[in-house]
Amino acid sequence: MLRPVISPKRETLHLRIKPAERDLIDRAAKAKGKNRTDFVLEAARAAAEQALIEQRIIMADPDAWPGFLARLNLAPAP
């Protein structure tokens, strides 16, 4: 017996924006072939991930720091 596909529950996010901003978002979404919701969610998710990546703190013992920096400068493995 086939089971129905159930999408994960989605929450609602209300935003207050100026009409010109909404028009800009709508035009950009249309240019990408997306609806407003998908366009805004994709952009917001990417910005959120980047903001969190930038907040990562790397701590190292002062004696280990030069070695850490040297490893960062190595060419990536193939």
C-alpha positions as CSV (number, residue, x, y, z in Angstrom):
1,M,0.0,0.0,0.0
2,L,1.3,3.4,-0.9
3,R,1.7,6.0,1.8
4,P,1.1,9.7,1.2
5,V,4.2,11.9,1.0
6,I,4.0,14.3,3.9
7,S,6.0,17.5,3.7
8,P,7.7,18.7,6.8
9,K,5.7,21.3,8.7
10,R,6.5,24.9,7.8
11,E,6.3,27.9,10.0
12,T,5.1,31.4,9.0
13,L,7.5,34.3,9.1
14,H,5.9,37.8,8.8
15,L,8.0,40.7,7.4
16,R,7.2,44.3,7.1
17,I,8.9,45.7,4.0
18,K,8.6,48.7,1.8
19,P,6.7,48.2,-1.5
20,A,9.8,49.0,-3.5
21,E,11.7,46.3,-1.6
22,R,8.9,43.8,-2.3
23,D,8.9,44.7,-6.0
24,L,12.7,44.3,-6.2
25,I,12.5,40.8,-4.5
26,D,9.6,39.8,-6.8
27,R,11.5,40.8,-9.9
28,A,14.7,39.0,-8.7
29,A,12.7,35.9,-7.8
30,K,11.0,35.9,-11.2
31,A,14.4,36.3,-12.9
32,K,15.6,33.2,-11.1
33,G,12.4,31.2,-11.8
34,K,11.4,31.1,-8.2
35,N,8.5,32.3,-6.1
36,R,9.0,35.0,-3.5
37,T,9.0,32.6,-0.6
38,D,11.6,30.3,-2.0
39,F,13.8,33.2,-3.2
40,V,13.7,34.9,0.2
41,L,14.3,31.7,2.2
42,E,17.2,30.7,0.0
43,A,18.8,34.1,0.4
44,A,18.1,34.3,4.1
45,R,19.5,30.8,4.7
46,A,22.7,31.5,2.8
47,A,23.2,34.8,4.8
48,A,22.5,33.0,8.1
49,E,25.0,30.2,7.3
50,Q,27.6,32.8,6.3
51,A,27.1,34.8,9.4
52,L,27.5,31.8,11.6
53,I,30.6,30.6,9.7
54,E,32.2,34.1,10.3
55,Q,31.5,33.8,14.0
56,R,33.6,30.6,14.5
57,I,36.4,31.1,16.9
58,I,39.7,29.1,16.5
59,M,41.7,28.8,19.6
60,A,45.2,27.4,19.7
61,D,48.1,27.2,22.1
62,P,50.5,30.1,21.3
63,D,53.2,27.5,20.5
64,A,50.9,25.6,18.1
65,W,49.7,28.8,16.3
66,P,52.6,29.0,13.8
67,G,52.1,25.4,12.8
68,F,48.4,26.0,12.4
69,L,49.0,29.0,10.1
70,A,51.6,26.9,8.1
71,R,49.0,24.2,7.5
72,L,46.5,26.8,6.3
73,N,48.9,27.8,3.6
74,L,49.5,24.3,2.3
75,A,48.0,23.4,-1.1
76,P,44.8,21.4,-0.8
77,A,45.0,17.6,-1.3
78,P,44.0,16.4,-4.7
